[in-house]
Amino acid sequence: MNVTINGTAHELPRGATVALAVQRLTEARSGVAVAVNDEVVSRGAWDSTTLAEADRVEVLTAVQGG
């Protein structure tokens, strides 16, 4: 299925979860926030939240610096 992750099209298997989408972009496990179709998904729900065709996923990572 096709989903958009941070503005770029990605092909994911049917039944893919938010956790898999995050893995496509970063190996970070902390300092990461996710929204699917403009709705924030809590970290505890990543493994159980499945994506659907044409979903829009935004993955944000915290960056230190000044």
Short mmCIF file of the C-alpha atoms (twelve columns), coordinates in Angstrom:
data_MODEL
# 
_entry.id   MODEL 
# 
loop_
_atom_site.group_PDB 
_atom_site.id 
_atom_site.type_symbol 
_atom_site.label_atom_id 
_atom_site.label_alt_id 
_atom_site.label_comp_id 
_atom_site.label_asym_id 
_atom_site.label_seq_id 
_atom_site.Cartn_x 
_atom_site.Cartn_y 
_atom_site.Cartn_z 
_atom_site.pdbx_PDB_model_num 
ATOM 1  C CA . MET A 1  0.000  0.000  0.000  1 
ATOM 2  C CA . ASN A 2  1.132  3.570  -0.563 1 
ATOM 3  C CA . VAL A 3  1.442  6.037  2.296  1 
ATOM 4  C CA . THR A 4  3.098  9.422  2.525  1 
ATOM 5  C CA . ILE A 5  5.745  9.753  5.215  1 
ATOM 6  C CA . ASN A 6  7.068  13.264 5.792  1 
ATOM 7  C CA . GLY A 7  5.927  14.299 2.325  1 
ATOM 8  C CA . THR A 8  7.493  11.367 0.450  1 
ATOM 9  C CA . ALA A 9  5.617  8.376  -0.968 1 
ATOM 10 C CA . HIS A 10 6.515  5.007  0.577  1 
ATOM 11 C CA . GLU A 11 5.346  1.517  -0.264 1 
ATOM 12 C CA . LEU A 12 4.505  -0.435 2.888  1 
ATOM 13 C CA . PRO A 13 2.989  -3.897 3.270  1 
ATOM 14 C CA . ARG A 14 -0.718 -4.142 4.046  1 
ATOM 15 C CA . GLY A 15 -1.282 -4.080 7.787  1 
ATOM 16 C CA . ALA A 16 1.842  -1.982 8.391  1 
ATOM 17 C CA . THR A 17 1.887  -0.149 11.695 1 
ATOM 18 C CA . VAL A 18 3.017  3.291  12.756 1 
ATOM 19 C CA . ALA A 19 6.058  1.591  14.330 1 
ATOM 20 C CA . LEU A 20 7.137  0.311  10.896 1 
ATOM 21 C CA . ALA A 21 6.709  3.760  9.351  1 
ATOM 22 C CA . VAL A 22 8.930  5.240  12.057 1 
ATOM 23 C CA . GLN A 23 11.568 2.560  11.416 1 
ATOM 24 C CA . ARG A 24 11.660 3.604  7.753  1 
ATOM 25 C CA . LEU A 25 12.882 7.059  8.776  1 
ATOM 26 C CA . THR A 26 14.856 6.760  11.975 1 
ATOM 27 C CA . GLU A 27 16.334 4.264  14.395 1 
ATOM 28 C CA . ALA A 28 15.698 6.686  17.270 1 
ATOM 29 C CA . ARG A 29 13.333 5.397  19.923 1 
ATOM 30 C CA . SER A 30 13.183 8.518  22.077 1 
ATOM 31 C CA . GLY A 31 12.468 12.100 21.140 1 
ATOM 32 C CA . VAL A 32 10.134 11.004 18.340 1 
ATOM 33 C CA . ALA A 33 6.535  12.134 17.791 1 
ATOM 34 C CA . VAL A 34 4.122  10.819 15.162 1 
ATOM 35 C CA . ALA A 35 0.884  12.055 13.631 1 
ATOM 36 C CA . VAL A 36 -1.289 10.156 11.157 1 
ATOM 37 C CA . ASN A 37 -3.644 12.286 9.099  1 
ATOM 38 C CA . ASP A 38 -3.047 15.204 11.499 1 
ATOM 39 C CA . GLU A 39 -3.887 13.134 14.615 1 
ATOM 40 C CA . VAL A 40 -1.102 12.524 17.138 1 
ATOM 41 C CA . VAL A 41 -0.456 8.837  17.860 1 
ATOM 42 C CA . SER A 42 0.888  8.138  21.359 1 
ATOM 43 C CA . ARG A 43 4.104  6.146  21.616 1 
ATOM 44 C CA . GLY A 44 2.256  3.310  23.339 1 
ATOM 45 C CA . ALA A 45 -0.060 2.924  20.332 1 
ATOM 46 C CA . TRP A 46 2.564  2.736  17.577 1 
ATOM 47 C CA . ASP A 47 2.626  -1.070 17.453 1 
ATOM 48 C CA . SER A 48 -1.156 -1.390 17.405 1 
ATOM 49 C CA . THR A 49 -2.050 1.479  15.053 1 
ATOM 50 C CA . THR A 50 -2.298 0.159  11.507 1 
ATOM 51 C CA . LEU A 51 -1.998 2.376  8.478  1 
ATOM 52 C CA . ALA A 52 -4.321 2.484  5.488  1 
ATOM 53 C CA . GLU A 53 -3.828 3.288  1.821  1 
ATOM 54 C CA . ALA A 54 -3.054 7.001  1.263  1 
ATOM 55 C CA . ASP A 55 -2.506 7.807  4.943  1 
ATOM 56 C CA . ARG A 56 -0.284 10.795 5.676  1 
ATOM 57 C CA . VAL A 57 2.307  10.152 8.368  1 
ATOM 58 C CA . GLU A 58 4.479  12.850 9.917  1 
ATOM 59 C CA . VAL A 59 7.462  11.721 11.970 1 
ATOM 60 C CA . LEU A 60 9.179  14.411 14.014 1 
ATOM 61 C CA . THR A 61 12.442 13.939 15.886 1 
ATOM 62 C CA . ALA A 62 13.836 16.177 18.588 1 
ATOM 63 C CA . VAL A 63 17.213 17.731 17.768 1 
ATOM 64 C CA . GLN A 64 19.574 19.255 20.283 1 
ATOM 65 C CA . GLY A 65 21.447 22.383 19.475 1 
ATOM 66 C CA . GLY A 66 21.331 26.082 19.660 1 
# 
